[in-house]
Amino acid sequence: MDFKSLRLSRRPNQWLVLPPGFGGASAPHAESPVFSVAPRMLMQAVKQIATAEPRTELVHGDAGNGQAEFVARSRIFRFPDRITAAVFPVRGAGERSALAIWSRAVYGRRDFGVNRARVERWLRLLEERLGRP
């Protein structure tokens, strides 16, 4: 998936976070923090945090493009949400990277804030694990 050309729909059941100054076809809902680790380490941490959550699985791993796809299912009806995450190097002193992440419901129009809460939780857990510059 190309985050640069991603165009969000008007549906409120999605949440997009992009690295600082990323640009792209759609404005993000929020900006990613910058982490003081190499992109490969950030992707490894994303995978660990995502797959530690109940009913969340990695469906496409990082095939050398710094991107992974997850499916998270709701507890009762098992409705799927798709989450695409990609890591990007950040210029500056030392190894730094940031995350592009798009979480969205597959079915329905509303998600009651589930996708936003998921992305914000993952980012908070990443900051706790990896720190920030």
Secondary structure, 3 states (H helix, E strand, C coil): CCCCCCCCCCCCCEEEEECCCCCCCCCCCEECCEECCCHHHHHHHHHHHHHCCCCEEEEECCCCCCEEEEEEECCCCCCEEEEEEEEEECCCCCCCEEEEEEEEECCCCCCCCHHHHHHHHHHHHHHHHHCCC
